[in-house]
Each structure stands twice: as C-alpha cells, then as structure tokens.
Amino acid sequence: MRIVIFTVDDVDFVPKILDPLLDRYKDSIIHIYVSDSFPGPLAIIKNNLFFFIKNYYPFCIRISDLFNFALGIIKNKFGKEHANIYKYLEHKGATATKIESIRTNLFLKELKDLNPDVCVFAPFDKIACPNFLTIPKYGSLNVHLGKLPSYRGGLSAFWILRYGDKEAGASVHKVDTGIDTGELLEEVRLPVNTNSMKILMDETIEKTAPAIIKAVEKLTSDNCNAIDISERESNYYYMPTAKDFSEFYKRGCRLI
C-alpha cells in the first residue's frame, strides 16, 4: 500500500498523532507534506482583527491562562526533543516537504505521479478540491479532534468544556470538499475528567492515534461501512467570543 500524509508544522501534538501511523506503515508511507501556511499567532490576529477587537481579545482571557500559554511556548522552543516537525519526521525516517497549496495543477500532477492508495490529513488546514479527491485509489481520510457532527470546526476541547459536555471524542472521516462533512469511519469517546483544555486535547489525541490505523484498514477493505450519524445534532464552532470565554471560566475551566 502507498500512503501519503498531509500535516502541519506543530511539534507539540502532531508527533503524538503520527507516531503509531508511522510505526505501523513505515514501509508504506511514500511521502509527507507539511503545510507551509499553517497560521501562527500573528496571522490569526491579522485574519480575525475585527473579531478580536469586538470581543476584547486578549482581555477576555484570564491572565493565568495567558501566562501559562507564554510559558508553554518557551518550553516548546527549548524543551522539545525535536525543534520542528521536519526534525521529528527525519528522526522517524520519513521524507517530508513543505506544501503551500493542494489545488494547483502542478501539485495535483505531482500527487498523481506518486500514485497513492490513501491520503491522510493528520491534521491538515486545507480543503481538498474535487480533482484531488479522485487521485488516491481508495480515498482520503481526515483526523478531527472532536465528535462529529456535533463539534465540526475547531477547538473542540474548548467547546466541550464551555458547554459542560461530559464526553469528549475524536473522529476519522473521509475527506470531501466540505469541512468535517465526509463519511465517518472511526470514532473514539472518552469521559471528561479535567477542566483543562490542554489536558483534554492531550487525552483525546492519545485515544485518537490508534483509530487512524483502524480507519486506514477499513477504507482499504471490502467492508468500508460508514457510521450512521444522520440522527445526531450538527453544530459548527470555531472562534470563541467574549461571552464564550465568560461561560468557560464560570464552569471553572482553564486553557492550559
């Protein structure tokens, strides 16, 4: 089998997601693409400036969370085993290159020449176009760190805590041209036993990694049945407002 992985340059949580996949399919992973435009803090502020001003960012966030966030950045810079995702992938014996767009004709030809059986977004910040979806023999998978379709979008751990959900989860679904809308192949569930968004994310990632392997095996088998989610409530969440942070903190929750 020939597998191509698409991911982002985040050395904090991406290795935790990819480790089991890289170990299980080390002879089948033919290339890894790393997003060259994964937004950093400055890009996020620039792209959401009006929203941030309207919602009093960063003043809607507690000082203790801001301090711990800054401390985490410093620890990541000097305390991580690998300086960036490329060093990590090199250590794992994988070949990786930057990717800016997956929609150009030049890239689509490059991907077609690789002749992949499966593409895996784990995680990835770009939306596939119809021409992309026709290239992998069996299709493409996306790793979403939230329950579907209840927590489509981003920051699922925040929204779980903000709404007091007692159960967190993650999903591995087929990639289509929408956002977290493809057929669901594998999912995990875990009880919420923390008030920390960071800890909940780490716990969710730990449970999610093995599910990716199961989804790859399911996608490439003769029995690729999707999980029926037609009766579930569907929501899309992304950037928290000042009110969301207020409710989050009222529940005794924290970011780190």
Backbone as CSV, one residue per row, in Angstrom:
resi,resn,N_x,N_y,N_z,CA_x,CA_y,CA_z,C_x,C_y,C_z
1,MET,0.837,-1.192,0.000,0.000,0.000,0.000,0.875,1.247,0.000
2,ARG,0.390,2.281,-0.686,1.122,3.539,-0.814,0.319,4.651,-0.128
3,ILE,0.910,5.234,0.937,0.219,6.232,1.751,0.956,7.562,1.682
4,VAL,0.200,8.639,1.491,0.737,9.996,1.548,0.050,10.714,2.701
5,ILE,0.852,11.345,3.566,0.319,12.051,4.735,0.429,13.557,4.531
6,PHE,-0.592,14.267,4.973,-0.599,15.730,4.975,-0.777,16.191,6.420
7,THR,0.098,17.093,6.874,0.023,17.534,8.262,0.474,18.988,8.372
8,VAL,0.665,19.468,9.608,1.079,20.850,9.854,2.337,20.857,10.721
9,ASP,3.015,22.001,10.722,4.261,22.116,11.482,3.957,22.479,12.934
10,ASP,3.535,21.482,13.701,3.286,21.657,15.129,3.932,20.493,15.863
11,VAL,5.056,20.771,16.496,5.830,19.706,17.124,5.272,19.322,18.489
12,ASP,4.247,20.039,18.953,3.661,19.743,20.259,2.744,18.533,20.190
13,PHE,1.749,18.550,19.261,0.790,17.449,19.262,0.811,16.562,18.024
14,VAL,1.360,17.030,16.900,1.370,16.210,15.687,2.148,14.899,15.870
15,PRO,3.333,14.901,16.505,4.028,13.621,16.716,3.207,12.601,17.492
16,LYS,2.394,13.075,18.450,1.563,12.157,19.229,0.516,11.488,18.340
17,ILE,0.051,12.224,17.326,-0.936,11.669,16.396,-0.275,10.725,15.398
18,LEU,0.896,11.121,14.897,1.517,10.383,13.797,2.323,9.167,14.221
19,ASP,2.814,9.143,15.446,3.717,8.064,15.871,3.199,6.657,15.542
20,PRO,1.995,6.279,15.976,1.525,4.919,15.676,1.375,4.662,14.177
21,LEU,0.942,5.673,13.433,0.773,5.523,11.991,2.111,5.323,11.291
22,LEU,3.107,6.118,11.686,4.433,5.997,11.083,5.086,4.661,11.427
23,ASP,4.848,4.181,12.639,5.416,2.893,13.039,4.722,1.732,12.323
24,ARG,3.411,1.813,12.212,2.646,0.712,11.606,2.880,0.630,10.106
25,TYR,2.982,1.776,9.436,3.068,1.794,7.971,4.383,2.398,7.468
26,LYS,5.458,2.205,8.223,6.734,2.851,7.865,7.225,2.470,6.474
27,ASP,6.880,1.282,5.988,7.313,0.862,4.652,6.311,1.254,3.569
28,SER,5.169,1.789,3.974,4.123,2.142,3.015,3.963,3.641,2.819
29,ILE,4.474,4.442,3.768,4.345,5.896,3.665,5.403,6.422,2.699
30,ILE,4.954,6.878,1.545,5.899,7.268,0.491,6.274,8.744,0.540
31,HIS,5.435,9.558,1.190,5.796,10.972,1.305,4.897,11.645,2.335
32,ILE,5.417,12.733,2.931,4.639,13.547,3.869,4.742,15.005,3.444
33,TYR,3.595,15.659,3.348,3.552,17.084,3.029,3.183,17.865,4.290
34,VAL,3.913,18.958,4.532,3.679,19.792,5.706,3.199,21.159,5.245
35,SER,2.071,21.596,5.769,1.509,22.880,5.365,2.488,24.024,5.622
36,ASP,2.694,24.810,4.579,3.607,25.945,4.673,2.891,27.211,5.117
37,SER,1.575,27.124,5.282,0.814,28.324,5.628,-0.041,28.116,6.865
38,PHE,0.324,27.132,7.711,-0.406,26.933,8.953,-0.298,28.206,9.772
39,PRO,-1.427,28.846,10.121,-1.370,30.181,10.710,-0.769,30.210,12.109
40,GLY,0.219,31.069,12.287,0.775,31.315,13.607,-0.030,32.401,14.299
41,PRO,0.377,32.792,15.517,-0.380,33.787,16.281,-0.592,35.104,15.532
42,LEU,0.451,35.607,14.855,0.314,36.888,14.166,-0.669,36.788,13.001
43,ALA,-0.614,35.689,12.264,-1.536,35.503,11.143,-2.972,35.371,11.634
44,ILE,-3.173,34.661,12.747,-4.519,34.503,13.308,-5.085,35.853,13.724
45,ILE,-4.253,36.685,14.362,-4.698,38.017,14.777,-5.052,38.863,13.550
46,LYS,-4.199,38.842,12.540,-4.434,39.640,11.333,-5.734,39.229,10.635
47,ASN,-5.969,37.921,10.538,-7.141,37.430,9.811,-8.440,37.611,10.594
48,ASN,-8.332,37.831,11.908,-9.529,37.960,12.742,-9.520,39.249,13.556
49,LEU,-8.885,40.293,13.027,-8.661,41.519,13.791,-9.967,42.138,14.286
50,PHE,-10.955,42.283,13.402,-12.219,42.906,13.809,-12.904,42.064,14.888
51,PHE,-12.888,40.749,14.706,-13.499,39.855,15.691,-12.807,39.985,17.039
52,PHE,-11.470,40.053,17.034,-10.720,40.167,18.284,-11.016,41.496,18.990
53,ILE,-11.097,42.587,18.220,-11.401,43.893,18.816,-12.806,43.879,19.425
54,LYS,-13.761,43.333,18.685,-15.151,43.268,19.144,-15.291,42.459,20.422
55,ASN,-14.450,41.435,20.587,-14.567,40.549,21.736,-13.465,40.750,22.775
56,TYR,-12.778,41.890,22.694,-11.822,42.312,23.725,-10.650,41.349,23.900
57,TYR,-10.223,40.707,22.813,-9.027,39.857,22.911,-7.812,40.734,23.173
58,PRO,-6.844,40.337,23.994,-6.806,39.104,24.787,-7.417,39.256,26.178
59,PHE,-8.124,40.399,26.418,-8.596,40.701,27.774,-9.750,39.806,28.211
60,CYS,-10.355,39.084,27.261,-11.395,38.129,27.639,-10.795,36.828,28.161
61,ILE,-9.465,36.702,28.049,-8.761,35.506,28.520,-8.087,35.822,29.848
62,ARG,-8.173,34.924,30.783,-7.579,35.150,32.102,-6.068,35.288,32.018
63,ILE,-5.529,36.128,32.886,-4.088,36.377,32.907,-3.324,35.082,33.175
64,SER,-3.853,34.227,34.048,-3.173,32.972,34.357,-3.048,32.090,33.114
65,ASP,-4.085,32.078,32.265,-4.025,31.301,31.031,-3.025,31.904,30.053
66,LEU,-3.009,33.222,29.950,-2.063,33.884,29.055,-0.627,33.622,29.508
67,PHE,-0.396,33.671,30.823,0.941,33.418,31.357,1.375,31.980,31.060
68,ASN,0.488,31.025,31.327,0.829,29.621,31.089,0.999,29.319,29.609
69,PHE,0.245,30.030,28.763,0.397,29.871,27.319,1.785,30.336,26.877
70,ALA,2.204,31.519,27.356,3.537,32.038,27.027,4.631,31.119,27.555
71,LEU,4.416,30.600,28.758,5.387,29.676,29.342,5.490,28.406,28.507
72,GLY,4.356,27.938,27.986,4.354,26.753,27.141,5.122,26.955,25.853
73,ILE,5.010,28.151,25.266,5.752,28.460,24.046,7.253,28.380,24.301
74,ILE,7.685,28.939,25.435,9.111,28.911,25.790,9.578,27.465,26.003
75,LYS,8.779,26.668,26.699,9.143,25.268,26.929,9.229,24.496,25.626
76,ASN,8.273,24.777,24.712,8.289,24.093,23.421,9.534,24.449,22.619
77,LYS,9.961,25.699,22.746,11.100,26.166,21.957,12.405,25.544,22.430
78,PHE,12.528,25.385,23.747,13.805,24.939,24.291,13.752,23.532,24.908
79,GLY,12.549,23.022,25.148,12.460,21.764,25.869,12.038,20.567,25.042
80,LYS,11.666,20.773,23.784,11.215,19.664,22.960,12.393,18.865,22.413
81,GLU,12.144,17.573,22.236,13.179,16.697,21.687,13.534,17.102,20.263
82,HIS,12.529,17.557,19.498,12.748,17.950,18.108,12.346,19.415,17.923
83,ALA,13.170,20.182,17.234,12.954,21.613,17.089,11.731,21.936,16.250
84,ASN,11.430,21.097,15.270,10.263,21.319,14.425,9.807,19.974,13.858
85,ILE,8.727,20.019,13.108,8.139,18.774,12.612,9.076,18.059,11.638
86,TYR,9.910,18.820,10.932,10.832,18.208,9.967,11.905,17.388,10.682
87,LYS,12.388,17.898,11.812,13.377,17.152,12.590,12.761,15.862,13.132
88,TYR,11.521,15.970,13.575,10.826,14.785,14.072,10.668,13.740,12.966
89,LEU,10.214,14.175,11.787,9.994,13.241,10.679,11.311,12.643,10.187
90,GLU,12.370,13.451,10.211,13.697,12.942,9.837,14.117,11.841,10.815
91,HIS,13.848,12.072,12.102,14.158,11.071,13.121,13.391,9.769,12.887
92,LYS,12.164,9.906,12.359,11.330,8.727,12.087,11.648,8.080,10.742
93,GLY,12.603,8.664,10.000,12.987,8.107,8.709,12.015,8.406,7.587
94,ALA,11.220,9.472,7.740,10.220,9.828,6.729,10.697,10.997,5.873
95,THR,10.252,11.006,4.624,10.578,12.094,3.702,9.452,13.118,3.710
96,ALA,9.800,14.400,3.927,8.777,15.438,4.026,9.191,16.689,3.273
97,THR,8.198,17.368,2.705,8.414,18.656,2.048,7.275,19.603,2.398
98,LYS,7.551,20.896,2.262,6.521,21.905,2.501,5.506,21.911,1.359
99,ILE,4.274,22.266,1.699,3.247,22.407,0.678,2.444,23.680,0.966
100,GLU,2.274,24.514,-0.048,1.540,25.765,0.114,0.097,25.619,-0.329
101,SER,-0.134,24.854,-1.384,-1.487,24.658,-1.894,-1.624,23.237,-2.425
102,ILE,-2.802,22.651,-2.225,-3.053,21.315,-2.772,-4.046,21.385,-3.931
103,ARG,-4.239,22.608,-4.468,-5.225,22.798,-5.523,-4.613,23.168,-6.880
104,THR,-3.313,23.425,-6.919,-2.702,23.828,-8.185,-2.533,22.621,-9.105
105,ASN,-2.535,22.872,-10.396,-2.344,21.791,-11.366,-0.988,21.131,-11.194
106,LEU,0.022,21.944,-10.851,1.368,21.408,-10.665,1.394,20.412,-9.514
107,PHE,0.756,20.772,-8.389,0.757,19.844,-7.262,-0.087,18.608,-7.564
108,LEU,-1.228,18.784,-8.183,-2.091,17.640,-8.486,-1.372,16.635,-9.384
109,LYS,-0.570,17.143,-10.311,0.220,16.245,-11.160,1.268,15.514,-10.315
110,GLU,1.896,16.255,-9.394,2.907,15.647,-8.515,2.292,14.531,-7.675
111,LEU,1.105,14.795,-7.122,0.434,13.783,-6.304,0.036,12.585,-7.158
112,LYS,-0.445,12.850,-8.346,-0.849,11.755,-9.238,0.341,10.875,-9.578
113,ASP,1.511,11.489,-9.762,2.725,10.722,-10.073,3.141,9.835,-8.901
114,LEU,2.798,10.233,-7.690,3.096,9.407,-6.515,2.204,8.170,-6.469
115,ASN,1.062,8.252,-7.141,0.137,7.114,-7.256,-0.267,6.562,-5.878
116,PRO,-0.818,7.409,-5.009,-1.151,6.938,-3.660,-2.413,6.072,-3.641
117,ASP,-2.439,5.132,-2.719,-3.666,4.381,-2.451,-4.546,5.145,-1.467
118,VAL,-3.891,5.798,-0.489,-4.612,6.534,0.554,-3.863,7.820,0.876
119,CYS,-4.603,8.903,1.077,-4.043,10.139,1.631,-4.655,10.346,3.012
120,VAL,-3.829,10.794,3.959,-4.291,11.001,5.332,-3.981,12.426,5.763
121,PHE,-5.001,13.174,6.166,-4.836,14.511,6.732,-4.797,14.348,8.251
122,ALA,-3.625,14.615,8.872,-3.467,14.248,10.287,-2.608,15.217,11.087
123,PRO,-3.131,16.350,11.498,-4.265,17.070,10.921,-3.749,17.975,9.820
124,PHE,-4.674,18.603,9.089,-4.275,19.451,7.956,-5.231,20.634,7.881
125,ASP,-4.752,21.768,7.362,-5.529,23.010,7.409,-6.049,23.466,6.050
126,LYS,-6.079,22.570,5.055,-6.527,22.963,3.725,-7.692,22.082,3.273
127,ILE,-8.525,22.641,2.392,-9.694,21.933,1.887,-9.357,21.337,0.518
128,ALA,-9.655,20.053,0.347,-9.366,19.369,-0.916,-10.361,19.787,-2.002
129,CYS,-9.881,19.843,-3.227,-10.747,20.127,-4.373,-11.191,18.801,-5.002
130,PRO,-12.222,18.815,-5.841,-12.700,17.567,-6.456,-11.613,16.800,-7.200
131,ASN,-10.712,17.504,-7.895,-9.656,16.815,-8.639,-8.704,16.078,-7.709
132,PHE,-8.465,16.638,-6.518,-7.619,15.969,-5.528,-8.253,14.646,-5.112
133,LEU,-9.542,14.676,-4.866,-10.238,13.518,-4.305,-10.247,12.311,-5.237
134,THR,-10.055,12.546,-6.521,-10.081,11.429,-7.478,-8.742,10.705,-7.571
135,ILE,-7.693,11.254,-6.965,-6.350,10.688,-7.164,-6.077,9.454,-6.315
136,PRO,-6.259,9.489,-4.987,-5.968,8.268,-4.193,-6.918,7.126,-4.572
137,LYS,-6.380,5.951,-4.708,-7.163,4.798,-5.159,-8.367,4.534,-4.266
138,TYR,-8.149,4.559,-2.940,-9.236,4.244,-2.005,-9.896,5.486,-1.420
139,GLY,-9.226,6.615,-1.516,-9.780,7.844,-0.957,-8.848,8.483,0.052
140,SER,-9.360,9.520,0.728,-8.568,10.267,1.708,-9.298,10.314,3.044
141,LEU,-8.503,10.398,4.123,-9.039,10.436,5.480,-8.616,11.724,6.177
142,ASN,-9.486,12.220,7.052,-9.159,13.394,7.859,-9.327,13.050,9.334
143,VAL,-8.359,13.496,10.143,-8.417,13.301,11.591,-8.983,14.569,12.218
144,HIS,-10.128,14.435,12.869,-10.785,15.583,13.510,-10.865,15.327,15.004
145,LEU,-10.287,16.213,15.804,-10.226,16.019,17.258,-11.502,16.512,17.937
146,GLY,-12.616,15.986,17.495,-13.899,16.332,18.077,-14.960,15.345,17.632
147,LYS,-16.074,15.314,18.345,-17.184,14.436,17.978,-17.917,15.031,16.779
148,LEU,-18.272,14.178,15.838,-18.989,14.620,14.649,-20.396,14.037,14.630
149,PRO,-21.335,14.852,14.104,-21.183,16.222,13.576,-21.415,17.306,14.632
150,SER,-21.407,16.924,15.910,-21.742,17.864,16.984,-20.721,18.979,17.156
151,TYR,-19.451,18.668,16.855,-18.382,19.650,17.060,-17.536,19.795,15.804
152,ARG,-18.179,20.122,14.689,-17.429,20.446,13.482,-16.706,21.774,13.701
153,GLY,-15.603,21.974,12.944,-14.850,23.219,13.066,-13.564,23.008,13.837
154,GLY,-13.293,23.899,14.796,-12.027,23.815,15.521,-12.202,23.998,17.021
155,LEU,-11.115,23.789,17.761,-11.060,23.982,19.209,-12.126,23.157,19.937
156,SER,-12.285,21.913,19.509,-13.354,21.076,20.073,-13.227,20.917,21.586
157,ALA,-12.004,20.801,22.095,-11.821,20.631,23.536,-12.351,21.846,24.301
158,PHE,-12.149,23.037,23.742,-12.689,24.247,24.379,-14.205,24.174,24.448
159,TRP,-14.838,23.826,23.328,-16.300,23.830,23.274,-16.903,22.737,24.143
160,ILE,-16.234,21.602,24.243,-16.688,20.543,25.143,-16.781,21.073,26.574
161,LEU,-15.733,21.774,27.019,-15.701,22.312,28.377,-16.645,23.499,28.527
162,ARG,-16.707,24.334,27.520,-17.578,25.518,27.586,-19.042,25.133,27.767
163,TYR,-19.483,24.053,27.122,-20.880,23.623,27.219,-21.105,22.526,28.266
164,GLY,-20.044,22.156,28.979,-20.200,21.196,30.051,-20.520,19.788,29.586
165,ASP,-20.080,19.441,28.389,-20.288,18.090,27.874,-19.480,17.107,28.719
166,LYS,-20.082,16.008,29.089,-19.417,15.024,29.939,-18.579,14.022,29.149
167,GLU,-18.678,14.084,27.822,-17.978,13.118,26.974,-17.277,13.836,25.824
168,ALA,-15.976,13.604,25.702,-15.207,14.140,24.580,-15.039,13.041,23.536
169,GLY,-14.405,13.376,22.427,-14.206,12.361,21.402,-13.427,12.890,20.223
170,ALA,-13.189,12.020,19.269,-12.490,12.370,18.044,-13.032,11.495,16.916
171,SER,-12.755,11.910,15.690,-13.346,11.250,14.528,-12.325,11.127,13.410
172,VAL,-12.429,10.033,12.661,-11.653,9.876,11.434,-12.672,9.650,10.312
173,HIS,-12.713,10.586,9.385,-13.745,10.528,8.356,-13.147,10.692,6.958
174,LYS,-13.902,10.311,5.972,-13.478,10.506,4.592,-13.410,11.998,4.283
175,VAL,-12.456,12.371,3.460,-12.324,13.761,3.039,-13.259,14.018,1.867
176,ASP,-14.018,15.112,1.956,-14.779,15.593,0.805,-14.481,17.080,0.654
177,THR,-15.270,17.803,-0.091,-14.972,19.221,-0.341,-15.530,20.134,0.744
178,GLY,-16.168,19.581,1.769,-16.686,20.379,2.866,-15.746,20.383,4.053
179,ILE,-16.220,20.928,5.173,-15.435,20.987,6.406,-16.008,19.983,7.390
180,ASP,-15.289,18.884,7.602,-15.693,17.829,8.543,-17.055,17.241,8.182
181,THR,-17.288,17.035,6.892,-18.602,16.563,6.445,-18.558,15.191,5.777
182,GLY,-17.376,14.598,5.606,-17.268,13.315,4.931,-17.785,12.158,5.770
183,GLU,-17.966,11.004,5.155,-18.477,9.823,5.850,-17.564,9.440,7.018
184,LEU,-18.181,9.180,8.152,-17.436,8.848,9.371,-17.094,7.361,9.393
185,LEU,-15.793,7.048,9.504,-15.358,5.649,9.511,-14.989,5.142,10.898
186,GLU,-14.342,5.974,11.705,-13.953,5.574,13.057,-14.158,6.747,14.014
187,GLU,-14.490,6.433,15.258,-14.610,7.470,16.278,-14.221,6.906,17.631
188,VAL,-13.784,7.799,18.509,-13.442,7.408,19.875,-14.207,8.300,20.839
189,ARG,-14.457,7.786,22.024,-15.137,8.527,23.081,-14.354,8.368,24.377
190,LEU,-14.345,9.420,25.196,-13.676,9.361,26.488,-14.374,10.301,27.453
191,PRO,-14.434,9.940,28.729,-15.081,10.819,29.710,-14.236,12.067,29.955
192,VAL,-14.896,13.155,30.259,-14.194,14.405,30.575,-13.908,14.415,32.072
193,ASN,-12.626,14.269,32.418,-12.210,14.222,33.822,-11.259,15.354,34.176
194,THR,-11.287,16.418,33.393,-10.396,17.548,33.626,-11.113,18.842,33.295
195,ASN,-10.633,19.945,33.842,-11.172,21.258,33.466,-10.174,22.028,32.612
196,SER,-9.121,21.347,32.155,-8.086,21.967,31.321,-8.259,21.589,29.854
197,MET,-8.359,22.587,29.000,-8.471,22.340,27.572,-7.240,21.615,27.040
198,LYS,-6.058,22.015,27.484,-4.812,21.388,27.023,-4.752,19.912,27.414
199,ILE,-5.091,19.621,28.659,-5.063,18.226,29.112,-6.084,17.399,28.354
200,LEU,-7.275,17.964,28.133,-8.308,17.242,27.396,-7.863,16.961,25.963
201,MET,-7.188,17.926,25.338,-6.658,17.705,23.991,-5.648,16.564,23.983
202,ASP,-4.735,16.568,24.948,-3.716,15.509,25.026,-4.360,14.136,25.216
203,GLU,-5.363,14.072,26.093,-6.039,12.797,26.337,-6.781,12.328,25.085
204,THR,-7.382,13.273,24.370,-8.113,12.932,23.150,-7.161,12.423,22.074
205,ILE,-6.030,13.092,21.917,-5.037,12.683,20.925,-4.529,11.273,21.207
206,GLU,-4.266,10.978,22.474,-3.772,9.651,22.850,-4.751,8.555,22.423
207,LYS,-6.049,8.827,22.561,-7.071,7.847,22.173,-7.272,7.796,20.662
208,THR,-6.957,8.905,19.984,-7.258,9.012,18.554,-6.255,8.271,17.682
209,ALA,-4.977,8.294,18.053,-3.926,7.746,17.192,-4.212,6.323,16.710
210,PRO,-4.603,5.387,17.586,-4.890,4.025,17.096,-6.084,3.968,16.145
211,ALA,-7.035,4.894,16.303,-8.226,4.895,15.440,-7.872,5.233,13.992
212,ILE,-6.783,5.968,13.786,-6.367,6.306,12.418,-5.985,5.035,11.668
213,ILE,-5.245,4.158,12.339,-4.848,2.893,11.718,-6.088,2.064,11.367
214,LYS,-7.043,2.004,12.291,-8.282,1.266,12.032,-9.015,1.839,10.827
215,ALA,-9.020,3.172,10.699,-9.719,3.809,9.585,-9.031,3.508,8.247
216,VAL,-7.692,3.490,8.247,-6.956,3.140,7.029,-7.292,1.715,6.606
217,GLU,-7.287,0.813,7.568,-7.595,-0.590,7.266,-9.031,-0.746,6.772
218,LYS,-9.937,0.016,7.358,-11.346,-0.039,6.958,-11.534,0.520,5.554
219,LEU,-10.870,1.647,5.279,-11.001,2.294,3.975,-10.519,1.396,2.850
220,THR,-9.480,0.626,3.113,-8.877,-0.205,2.062,-9.421,-1.632,2.046
221,SER,-10.424,-1.905,2.856,-11.001,-3.249,2.902,-12.232,-3.328,2.003
222,ASP,-12.787,-4.524,1.904,-14.001,-4.721,1.118,-15.252,-4.360,1.907
223,ASN,-15.079,-4.035,3.189,-16.218,-3.750,4.051,-16.055,-2.370,4.687
224,CYS,-16.120,-1.348,3.852,-15.916,0.029,4.321,-17.268,0.688,4.602
225,ASN,-17.893,0.298,5.708,-19.202,0.840,6.061,-19.042,2.066,6.946
226,ALA,-19.733,3.145,6.580,-19.680,4.368,7.365,-20.587,4.262,8.587
227,ILE,-20.247,5.023,9.630,-21.066,5.105,10.832,-22.227,6.062,10.564
228,ASP,-23.421,5.649,10.885,-24.609,6.470,10.635,-24.688,7.592,11.671
229,ILE,-24.591,8.840,11.219,-24.679,9.987,12.125,-25.865,10.887,11.755
230,SER,-26.789,10.367,10.969,-27.890,11.174,10.445,-28.822,11.694,11.542
231,GLU,-28.893,10.989,12.671,-29.790,11.403,13.755,-29.093,12.294,14.786
232,ARG,-27.824,12.579,14.599,-27.094,13.380,15.577,-27.246,14.874,15.294
233,GLU,-27.158,15.653,16.364,-27.201,17.106,16.220,-25.920,17.603,15.560
234,SER,-26.046,18.535,14.631,-24.892,19.063,13.904,-24.646,20.523,14.285
235,ASN,-23.398,20.834,14.658,-23.009,22.206,15.010,-21.635,22.511,14.433
236,TYR,-21.393,23.792,14.188,-20.078,24.229,13.732,-19.588,25.312,14.673
237,TYR,-18.391,25.106,15.244,-17.792,26.068,16.154,-16.382,26.404,15.682
238,TYR,-15.962,27.639,15.982,-14.574,27.980,15.667,-14.003,28.934,16.710
239,MET,-14.130,30.255,16.495,-13.507,31.211,17.404,-14.450,31.550,18.558
240,PRO,-13.999,31.409,19.809,-14.843,31.756,20.960,-15.015,33.271,21.095
241,THR,-16.226,33.696,21.433,-16.489,35.101,21.716,-16.153,35.395,23.174
242,ALA,-16.242,36.668,23.554,-16.021,37.044,24.948,-17.039,36.349,25.846
243,LYS,-18.273,36.205,25.371,-19.305,35.507,26.145,-18.937,34.037,26.339
244,ASP,-18.396,33.412,25.288,-17.981,32.016,25.396,-16.900,31.847,26.456
245,PHE,-15.922,32.754,26.469,-14.873,32.683,27.489,-15.454,32.889,28.882
246,SER,-16.425,33.803,28.999,-17.056,34.050,30.295,-17.741,32.783,30.811
247,GLU,-18.482,32.094,29.953,-19.160,30.857,30.342,-18.143,29.747,30.641
248,PHE,-17.070,29.714,29.859,-15.993,28.749,30.055,-15.396,28.886,31.451
249,TYR,-15.090,30.128,31.850,-14.479,30.355,33.156,-15.476,30.179,34.297
250,LYS,-16.757,30.469,34.049,-17.778,30.246,35.069,-17.858,28.782,35.460
251,ARG,-17.530,27.896,34.529,-17.551,26.459,34.786,-16.273,25.993,35.482
252,GLY,-15.373,26.942,35.792,-14.140,26.579,36.472,-13.088,25.993,35.544
253,CYS,-13.195,26.290,34.238,-12.279,25.712,33.252,-11.091,26.626,32.986
254,ARG,-10.064,26.065,32.384,-8.867,26.820,32.030,-8.334,26.290,30.705
255,LEU,-7.530,27.114,30.030,-6.991,26.727,28.729,-5.831,25.748,28.854
256,ILE,-4.950,25.994,29.838,-3.736,25.168,29.965,-3.860,24.211,31.153
